[in-house]
Amino acid sequence: MEKKDFEAWLDNISVAFLSLTDLQKNETLDHLISLSGAVQLRHLSNNLEILLKRDFLKLLPLELSFYLLKWLDPQTLLTCCLVSKQWNKVISACTEVWQTACKNLGWQIDDSVQDPLHWKKVYLKAILRMKQLKDHKAFETSSLIGHSARVYALYYKDGLLCTGSDDLSAKLWDVSTGQCIYGIQTHTCAAVKFDEQKLVTGSFDNTVACWEWSSGAKTQHFRGHTGAVFSVDYNDDLDILVSGSADFTVKVWALSTGTCLNTLTGHTEWVTKVVLQKCKVKSLMHSPGDYILLSADKYEIKIWPIGREINCKCLRTLSVSEDRSISLQPRLHFDGKYIVCSSALGLYQWDFASYDILRVIKPPDFSNVSLLGFGEIFALLFDNRYLYIMDLRTEKLISRWPLPEYRKSKRGSSFLAGEMSWLNGLNGQNDTGLVFATSMPDHSIHLVLWKEHG
């Protein structure tokens, strides 16, 4: 048949075919297939695969492709990246998909970075770190050796760890190298806090002292408590130092002169923790920027306004049981927005603006678990055997790390959280340095540190 005649015949057949019902079309195709030879059947097979398997990622507009991709989990997306170069290009270009995946893992997101390839790489790094946490492979341990008696006081800041001991000394260590930077002679230390120039110590001899690192000289001595001083905090801008003692009081001192400005009473147990912090929320009692003092004993947390006005009255007393049957742990968290403390009933979180209890978190066997650090995404907890990381969004424990047989005494041991920024969300850079420190029976300090990503 000539080409012109064939084309005319094909047009007529096409018009007639389109006029048929679906059943008639199927019968026509069945008949034509039965008349076909091997060459025609092979041709039909090859073209059917192309016609039936449409590449929707290639055919759809990019916006619609991104919308569909949002419904897939990240692991499936990674598998889809292997389908073809085109699929990999489209999937890797979906910034929101990878940012969401990172957020779900507890990663901090900088929305100003819109490079999709960056966020895909961040996700791959994040999934590795979270797998290490789940498999108990994210940390490593080391020890600091140098004290000759019990180490009771610990304080960490910017890669440096201060230790105060019954051997009448305090030492400042570089955690990354394990080297002792300063060692000075002091009194017995129950509490320490330091900055670049000075060290403040609270002692079992009922006094507080301020020391100069460079010379080891005592620059100030604060006398007035009649019991051991278990906690100290200070603020240079306010020129104020606060101390909590076994004499049931909190004292407010002039940091520069050592003068006692006020004695805050009302506690009926040892005051084991004082925290001086700026308020970050507004309420009827305080505004953002106001300085707030928290003091805690075995059963209660008291809230005091403090600043230029030294003579202050307690704003509120918080507790977890009216009959004082449930005791609080001495590790208190306050970031200006929330107060968090653990007890045998669970982990309590108060809203600082209203003083209302926001939630009580009760992981398995919480009666033996204590608080170390609390953030927006994660909490760091521990008991006699393990260090735990909790995802606060689900209140599930996502990782644990074994702890050695640390010192146990009537007053307990000293425990400390290290770097805290990762508790508000990991970012691939803040998961370094010290995680946890505790004193050991042999007078050494046991350190738990982030392991490099690998």
RAURQUI-V609291 format. One record per residue. RES is the residue in three letters. SS is DSSP state (H for helix, E for strand, - for the rest). D_FIRST is the distance of its C-alpha to the first C-alpha in whole Angstrom. Layout:
<<RES & SS & D_FIRST> <RES & SS & D_FIRST>>
This chain:
<<MET & - & 0> <GLU & - & 4> <LYS & H & 6> <LYS & H & 8> <ASP & H & 6> <PHE & H & 6> <GLU & H & 10> <ALA & H & 11> <TRP & H & 10> <LEU & H & 12> <ASP & H & 14> <ASN & H & 15> <ILE & H & 15> <SER & H & 17> <VAL & H & 20> <ALA & H & 20> <PHE & H & 21> <LEU & H & 23> <SER & - & 25> <LEU & - & 26> <THR & - & 29> <ASP & H & 29> <LEU & H & 30> <GLN & H & 27> <LYS & H & 25> <ASN & H & 26> <GLU & H & 25> <THR & H & 22> <LEU & H & 22> <ASP & H & 24> <HIS & H & 21> <LEU & H & 18> <ILE & H & 21> <SER & H & 22> <LEU & H & 18> <SER & - & 18> <GLY & - & 19> <ALA & H & 22> <VAL & H & 19> <GLN & H & 18> <LEU & H & 22> <ARG & H & 23> <HIS & H & 21> <LEU & H & 22> <SER & H & 26> <ASN & H & 26> <ASN & H & 25> <LEU & H & 27> <GLU & H & 30> <ILE & H & 29> <LEU & H & 29> <LEU & H & 32> <LYS & - & 34> <ARG & - & 35> <ASP & - & 38> <PHE & H & 40> <LEU & H & 42> <LYS & H & 40> <LEU & H & 38> <LEU & - & 41> <PRO & - & 44> <LEU & H & 47> <GLU & H & 49> <LEU & H & 47> <SER & H & 47> <PHE & H & 51> <TYR & H & 52> <LEU & H & 50> <LEU & H & 51> <LYS & - & 55> <TRP & - & 54> <LEU & - & 54> <ASP & - & 57> <PRO & H & 57> <GLN & H & 57> <THR & H & 53> <LEU & H & 53> <LEU & H & 54> <THR & H & 51> <CYS & H & 49> <CYS & - & 49> <LEU & - & 48> <VAL & - & 45> <SER & - & 43> <LYS & H & 45> <GLN & H & 43> <TRP & H & 45> <ASN & H & 48> <LYS & H & 48> <VAL & H & 48> <ILE & H & 50> <SER & H & 53> <ALA & - & 53> <CYS & - & 54> <THR & H & 58> <GLU & H & 59> <VAL & H & 57> <TRP & H & 59> <GLN & H & 63> <THR & H & 63> <ALA & H & 62> <CYS & H & 65> <LYS & H & 67> <ASN & H & 67> <LEU & - & 68> <GLY & - & 71> <TRP & E & 70> <GLN & - & 72> <ILE & - & 69> <ASP & - & 69> <ASP & - & 67> <SER & - & 67> <VAL & - & 65> <GLN & - & 62> <ASP & - & 60> <PRO & H & 58> <LEU & H & 58> <HIS & H & 62> <TRP & H & 62> <LYS & H & 59> <LYS & H & 62> <VAL & H & 65> <TYR & H & 63> <LEU & H & 62> <LYS & H & 66> <ALA & H & 67> <ILE & H & 65> <LEU & H & 67> <ARG & H & 71> <MET & H & 70> <LYS & H & 69> <GLN & H & 72> <LEU & H & 75> <LYS & H & 73> <ASP & - & 74> <HIS & - & 77> <LYS & - & 76> <ALA & - & 77> <PHE & E & 80> <GLU & E & 83> <THR & E & 87> <SER & E & 90> <SER & E & 93> <LEU & E & 96> <ILE & - & 99> <GLY & - & 103> <HIS & - & 105> <SER & - & 108> <ALA & - & 108> <ARG & - & 106> <VAL & E & 103> <TYR & E & 103> <ALA & E & 102> <LEU & E & 98> <TYR & E & 97> <TYR & E & 93> <LYS & E & 92> <ASP & - & 89> <GLY & - & 89> <LEU & E & 93> <LEU & E & 95> <CYS & E & 98> <THR & E & 101> <GLY & E & 104> <SER & E & 106> <ASP & - & 110> <ASP & - & 110> <LEU & - & 111> <SER & E & 108> <ALA & E & 105> <LYS & E & 102> <LEU & E & 99> <TRP & E & 96> <ASP & E & 93> <VAL & - & 90> <SER & - & 88> <THR & - & 90> <GLY & - & 93> <GLN & E & 96> <CYS & E & 99> <ILE & E & 99> <TYR & E & 102> <GLY & E & 105> <ILE & E & 108> <GLN & E & 111> <THR & - & 111> <HIS & - & 113> <THR & - & 111> <CYS & - & 108> <ALA & - & 106> <ALA & E & 104> <VAL & E & 102> <LYS & E & 100> <PHE & E & 100> <ASP & - & 98> <GLU & - & 98> <GLN & - & 102> <LYS & E & 104> <LEU & E & 104> <VAL & E & 105> <THR & E & 107> <GLY & E & 108> <SER & - & 111> <PHE & - & 112> <ASP & - & 115> <ASN & - & 115> <THR & - & 114> <VAL & E & 111> <ALA & E & 111> <CYS & E & 109> <TRP & E & 109> <GLU & E & 107> <TRP & - & 105> <SER & - & 106> <SER & - & 110> <GLY & - & 110> <ALA & - & 112> <LYS & E & 113> <THR & E & 113> <GLN & E & 113> <HIS & E & 115> <PHE & E & 114> <ARG & - & 117> <GLY & - & 118> <HIS & - & 116> <THR & - & 118> <GLY & - & 115> <ALA & - & 112> <VAL & E & 109> <PHE & E & 106> <SER & E & 104> <VAL & E & 104> <ASP & E & 102> <TYR & E & 102> <ASN & E & 101> <ASP & - & 102> <ASP & - & 101> <LEU & - & 103> <ASP & - & 106> <ILE & E & 106> <LEU & E & 106> <VAL & E & 106> <SER & E & 107> <GLY & E & 107> <SER & E & 110> <ALA & - & 111> <ASP & - & 114> <PHE & - & 112> <THR & - & 111> <VAL & E & 109> <LYS & E & 111> <VAL & E & 109> <TRP & E & 111> <ALA & E & 111> <LEU & - & 109> <SER & - & 111> <THR & - & 114> <GLY & - & 114> <THR & - & 116> <CYS & E & 115> <LEU & E & 114> <ASN & E & 113> <THR & E & 113> <LEU & E & 111> <THR & - & 112> <GLY & - & 111> <HIS & - & 109> <THR & - & 111> <GLU & - & 109> <TRP & - & 109> <VAL & - & 106> <THR & - & 104> <LYS & E & 101> <VAL & E & 101> <VAL & E & 98> <LEU & E & 99> <GLN & E & 95> <LYS & E & 94> <CYS & - & 93> <LYS & - & 89> <VAL & - & 89> <LYS & - & 91> <SER & - & 93> <LEU & - & 97> <MET & - & 99> <HIS & - & 97> <SER & - & 94> <PRO & - & 92> <GLY & - & 94> <ASP & - & 97> <TYR & E & 98> <ILE & E & 99> <LEU & E & 101> <LEU & E & 100> <SER & E & 102> <ALA & E & 102> <ASP & - & 104> <LYS & - & 103> <TYR & - & 103> <GLU & - & 102> <ILE & E & 100> <LYS & E & 102> <ILE & E & 101> <TRP & E & 103> <PRO & E & 102> <ILE & E & 104> <GLY & - & 104> <ARG & - & 106> <GLU & - & 108> <ILE & - & 109> <ASN & - & 111> <CYS & - & 108> <LYS & - & 108> <CYS & E & 106> <LEU & E & 103> <ARG & E & 101> <THR & E & 102> <LEU & E & 99> <SER & - & 99> <VAL & - & 97> <SER & - & 100> <GLU & - & 103> <ASP & - & 105> <ARG & - & 104> <SER & - & 103> <ILE & - & 100> <SER & - & 100> <LEU & E & 98> <GLN & E & 97> <PRO & E & 99> <ARG & E & 95> <LEU & E & 94> <HIS & E & 91> <PHE & E & 92> <ASP & - & 89> <GLY & - & 90> <LYS & - & 88> <TYR & E & 88> <ILE & E & 91> <VAL & E & 90> <CYS & E & 93> <SER & E & 92> <SER & E & 94> <ALA & - & 95> <LEU & - & 93> <GLY & E & 90> <LEU & E & 89> <TYR & E & 90> <GLN & E & 88> <TRP & E & 90> <ASP & E & 89> <PHE & - & 91> <ALA & - & 91> <SER & - & 92> <TYR & - & 94> <ASP & - & 91> <ILE & E & 90> <LEU & E & 86> <ARG & E & 85> <VAL & E & 87> <ILE & E & 85> <LYS & - & 85> <PRO & - & 84> <PRO & - & 84> <ASP & - & 88> <PHE & H & 89> <SER & H & 93> <ASN & H & 93> <VAL & - & 90> <SER & E & 91> <LEU & E & 90> <LEU & E & 89> <GLY & E & 87> <PHE & E & 85> <GLY & - & 82> <GLU & - & 79> <ILE & - & 77> <PHE & E & 79> <ALA & E & 82> <LEU & E & 84> <LEU & E & 86> <PHE & E & 88> <ASP & - & 91> <ASN & - & 93> <ARG & - & 90> <TYR & E & 87> <LEU & E & 86> <TYR & E & 83> <ILE & E & 80> <MET & E & 79> <ASP & E & 76> <LEU & - & 78> <ARG & - & 75> <THR & - & 75> <GLU & - & 78> <LYS & E & 77> <LEU & E & 78> <ILE & E & 76> <SER & E & 78> <ARG & E & 81> <TRP & E & 83> <PRO & E & 86> <LEU & - & 89> <PRO & - & 92> <GLU & - & 96> <TYR & - & 97> <ARG & - & 100> <LYS & - & 102> <SER & - & 105> <LYS & - & 107> <ARG & - & 105> <GLY & - & 102> <SER & - & 100> <SER & - & 99> <PHE & E & 95> <LEU & E & 93> <ALA & E & 89> <GLY & - & 88> <GLU & - & 85> <MET & - & 84> <SER & H & 82> <TRP & H & 79> <LEU & H & 80> <ASN & H & 78> <GLY & - & 75> <LEU & E & 74> <ASN & - & 72> <GLY & - & 72> <GLN & - & 75> <ASN & - & 78> <ASP & - & 77> <THR & - & 80> <GLY & - & 84> <LEU & E & 86> <VAL & E & 85> <PHE & E & 88> <ALA & E & 92> <THR & E & 95> <SER & E & 98> <MET & - & 99> <PRO & - & 102> <ASP & - & 102> <HIS & - & 103> <SER & - & 99> <ILE & E & 96> <HIS & E & 93> <LEU & E & 90> <VAL & E & 87> <LEU & E & 84> <TRP & E & 80> <LYS & - & 79> <GLU & - & 76> <HIS & - & 73> <GLY & - & 71>>
